[in-house]
């Protein structure tokens, strides 16, 4: 199982949570709750990984 770190912010205009995985093109989503956002991100990442390992633009050390 791979582990990815997501950045999560709350949009003050829409009051939605917005999350993305830095350096992973297409790995982003939004939701009304943190639980829903977590589920959405897992689903998006799963779909993206079906195409193979991502070509990460950045790495955490």
C-alpha positions as CSV (number, residue, x, y, z in Angstrom):
1,X,0.0,0.0,0.0
2,X,1.4,3.4,-1.0
3,X,1.0,6.4,1.3
4,X,0.5,9.9,-0.1
5,X,0.4,13.2,1.9
6,X,-2.5,15.6,1.1
7,X,-2.7,19.3,1.8
8,X,-6.2,20.2,3.0
9,X,-7.6,23.7,3.2
10,X,-11.1,25.1,3.8
11,X,-12.4,27.6,1.2
12,X,-14.0,30.5,3.0
13,X,-16.2,31.4,0.1
14,X,-17.8,27.9,-0.5
15,X,-17.1,26.4,3.0
16,X,-15.8,23.3,1.2
17,X,-12.7,21.4,2.2
18,X,-10.2,21.2,-0.7
19,X,-7.4,18.7,-0.8
20,X,-4.6,17.9,-3.1
21,X,-1.4,15.8,-3.2
22,X,1.5,18.0,-4.1
23,X,3.3,17.0,-7.2
24,X,0.7,14.4,-8.2
25,X,-1.1,15.8,-11.2
26,X,-4.8,15.3,-11.0
27,X,-4.9,14.2,-7.4
28,X,-7.3,16.7,-6.0
29,X,-10.9,16.9,-4.8
30,X,-13.3,18.8,-2.6
31,X,-16.1,17.9,-0.2
32,X,-18.4,19.2,2.6
33,X,-16.7,17.1,5.3
34,X,-13.2,15.9,6.0
35,X,-14.4,12.3,5.9
36,X,-16.0,12.8,2.5
37,X,-12.8,14.5,1.3
38,X,-10.6,11.6,2.5
39,X,-12.9,9.2,0.7
40,X,-12.9,11.3,-2.5
41,X,-9.1,11.6,-2.5
42,X,-8.6,7.9,-2.0
43,X,-11.0,7.3,-5.0
44,X,-9.2,9.8,-7.2
45,X,-5.7,8.4,-6.3
46,X,-6.9,4.9,-6.9
47,X,-8.2,5.8,-10.4
48,X,-5.0,7.6,-11.2
49,X,-2.8,4.7,-10.1
50,X,-4.7,2.4,-12.5
51,X,-2.7,4.1,-15.2
52,X,0.6,3.2,-13.4
53,X,2.8,4.9,-10.9
54,X,2.7,8.7,-11.0
55,X,5.6,10.8,-12.3
56,X,5.8,12.9,-9.1
57,X,6.9,16.5,-9.6
58,X,8.0,16.9,-5.9
59,X,9.0,14.7,-3.0
60,X,8.9,15.0,0.8
61,X,12.1,14.2,2.6
